[in-house]
Amino acid sequence: MQAIRLLIASVLTLLGLSGCLATGSQPPGTAGAGDWTQAVAGEPVALAVFKGKREMVVVRDGVPEETLPVRLGRSPQGQKRRQGDNRTPEGVYRVCRVKPSRYKSFLWLDYPNLDDARQALKDGRLTKSQYERIAESVERGQCPPTDTPLGGLVGIHGDYEEPPRRYDWTEGCIATVDNKDLVRLVQVVKPGTPVAIFP
């Protein structure tokens, strides 16, 4: 736990020194990490996912409280770029809906968010009208459309198998290794809760 606290503090310090926090810009490859402190400032609960470590840290009032093991998409390295790539996105997202699911519960993230949509429009992976649909959902505070080339319906969930799988098996979601962890998360995570996903 101490190592996670030091890692989060180091990331926040580096981002502050780089000027990313002041401008909202991001260094290459951090996909939203520059928004981390702004995303959790004053937030009673936030989640930080460290893909390389397969860990999710529950942060309460800015203090790491608990570390949970997780599993990711079948192709976990790199940023999610398109539907069907089986990658877990990287960046700062928010829970847009909590709903029942065959995976116990589903904490739906707002992937693709505006940062993802802007980059995809710039790269030619989205049309202007597809970008506008994502932007409209953000403006209305809704979950993003799931039928664009970027994919969607990415979230945090458990596993319908018992015992839960202990390898990367999802299509891009974050799966808790223990379904009891998800039950506890659903009690504290609400729509609007920030989720920062790091490489």
C-alpha positions in Angstrom: 0.0 0.0 0.0 2.9 2.3 0.8 4.3 1.8 -2.7 1.0 2.7 -4.3 0.8 5.9 -2.2 4.3 6.8 -3.3 3.5 6.1 -6.9 0.4 8.2 -6.9 2.3 11.0 -5.1 5.1 10.8 -7.6 2.7 10.9 -10.6 0.9 13.9 -9.1 4.2 15.7 -8.5 5.6 15.1 -11.9 2.3 16.2 -13.6 2.3 19.4 -11.5 6.0 20.1 -12.4 5.4 19.4 -16.1 2.7 22.0 -16.2 0.1 19.5 -17.4 -2.2 20.2 -14.5 -2.3 23.9 -15.1 -3.0 23.7 -18.8 -5.0 20.5 -19.0 -2.6 19.2 -21.7 -1.1 15.8 -21.6 2.4 14.5 -22.3 2.5 11.9 -25.0 1.4 8.5 -23.8 -0.4 9.6 -20.6 -3.9 9.8 -22.1 -5.6 11.9 -19.5 -3.2 11.3 -16.6 -2.6 15.1 -16.5 -6.2 15.5 -15.3 -5.8 13.1 -12.4 -5.6 15.6 -9.6 -8.4 17.8 -11.0 -10.6 14.7 -11.5 -10.3 13.6 -7.8 -10.0 17.0 -6.1 -12.7 17.1 -3.5 -14.0 13.7 -4.5 -15.1 11.5 -1.7 -14.2 8.3 -3.7 -12.0 7.8 -6.8 -10.5 4.7 -8.4 -6.9 4.5 -9.8 -6.2 1.5 -12.1 -2.6 0.5 -12.8 -2.8 -1.8 -15.8 0.8 -3.0 -15.6 0.3 -4.1 -12.0 -3.2 -5.4 -12.5 -4.3 -3.3 -9.5 -7.1 -1.0 -8.7 -6.7 1.4 -5.8 -9.7 2.8 -4.0 -9.0 6.4 -3.0 -11.1 8.1 -0.4 -10.7 11.8 0.2 -7.4 11.7 -1.6 -6.0 8.9 0.5 -5.4 5.4 -1.0 -7.5 3.1 1.2 -7.5 -0.4 -0.5 -5.8 -2.2 -3.4 -7.8 -4.8 -5.3 -6.4 -7.2 -7.9 -8.1 -6.9 -11.3 -8.0 -8.4 -14.8 -8.1 -6.5 -18.1 -8.9 -6.9 -21.8 -7.3 -9.8 -23.6 -4.8 -7.4 -25.3 -4.1 -5.1 -22.3 -1.1 -3.1 -23.5 -1.6 0.2 -25.1 -4.5 2.6 -25.4 -7.9 1.4 -26.7 -8.2 2.7 -30.2 -11.2 0.9 -31.8 -14.0 -1.5 -31.2 -12.9 -5.1 -30.9 -9.2 -4.4 -30.1 -9.7 -6.0 -26.6 -7.7 -3.2 -25.0 -8.5 -1.5 -21.8 -8.6 2.3 -22.2 -6.1 4.7 -20.5 -7.0 8.1 -19.2 -9.4 9.8 -16.7 -13.0 8.6 -17.0 -16.1 8.8 -14.9 -18.6 6.2 -14.0 -21.7 7.2 -16.0 -24.0 4.4 -14.8 -24.2 1.6 -12.2 -26.4 -1.3 -13.3 -27.1 -5.0 -12.7 -25.3 -7.4 -15.0 -24.6 -11.1 -15.5 -21.1 -10.1 -14.2 -22.7 -9.3 -10.8 -22.8 -5.5 -11.4 -21.5 -3.1 -14.1 -19.9 0.3 -13.4 -20.2 1.8 -16.9 -17.4 4.2 -17.7 -17.7 7.2 -20.1 -15.4 5.7 -22.7 -15.0 7.1 -25.3 -14.8 10.5 -23.6 -14.1 13.8 -25.3 -10.3 13.3 -25.2 -10.7 10.0 -27.0 -13.1 11.4 -29.5 -11.0 14.4 -30.3 -7.9 12.2 -30.9 -9.9 9.8 -33.1 -11.4 12.7 -35.1 -7.9 14.1 -35.6 -6.6 10.6 -36.6 -9.5 10.0 -39.0 -10.9 7.1 -36.9 -14.2 9.1 -36.4 -16.4 11.1 -38.7 -17.5 14.6 -37.6 -21.0 13.3 -37.0 -19.8 10.4 -34.8 -17.6 12.9 -32.8 -20.7 15.2 -32.4 -22.8 12.3 -31.0 -20.1 11.6 -28.4 -19.8 15.3 -27.5 -23.6 15.5 -27.2 -23.7 12.6 -24.7 -21.0 14.3 -22.7 -22.9 17.6 -22.7 -26.0 15.9 -21.5 -24.2 13.9 -18.8 -25.1 10.6 -20.5 -23.1 7.5 -21.2 -21.5 7.7 -24.6 -22.8 5.9 -27.6 -21.6 2.3 -28.0 -21.9 2.0 -31.8 -19.0 4.2 -33.0 -15.7 2.8 -34.4 -14.2 3.5 -31.0 -16.4 0.9 -29.3 -17.9 1.5 -25.9 -19.7 -0.2 -23.0 -16.4 -0.3 -21.1 -16.6 -0.6 -17.4 -15.7 -2.3 -14.2 -17.5 -5.6 -13.4 -17.1 -9.0 -11.7 -17.2 -12.5 -13.2 -20.1 -14.9 -13.6 -17.7 -17.8 -13.2 -16.9 -19.1 -9.8 -14.2 -18.9 -8.9 -13.6 -15.8 -11.0 -10.9 -16.0 -13.7 -7.4 -15.0 -12.8 -6.2 -14.0 -16.3 -6.9 -11.1 -18.7 -10.2 -12.2 -20.3 -12.4 -9.2 -21.0 -13.1 -7.3 -24.2 -11.6 -4.2 -22.7 -13.3 -3.9 -19.3 -11.7 -4.1 -15.8 -12.8 -7.2 -14.0 -12.4 -7.7 -10.2 -10.7 -11.0 -9.3 -12.9 -11.4 -6.3 -16.7 -10.7 -6.7 -16.8 -9.6 -3.1 -14.6 -6.7 -4.0 -17.2 -5.6 -6.6 -20.0 -5.9 -4.1 -18.1 -3.5 -1.8 -17.3 -1.1 -4.7 -21.0 -0.9 -5.8 -21.8 0.4 -2.3 -19.5 3.4 -2.6 -19.1 4.1 -6.3 -21.8 6.3 -7.8 -22.3 7.9 -11.2 -19.7 10.7 -11.5 -17.0 8.8 -9.6 -13.6 9.4 -11.4 -11.6 6.4 -12.6 -8.0 7.1 -13.7 -6.5 4.3 -15.7 -2.7 4.3 -16.1 -0.5 2.0 -18.3 
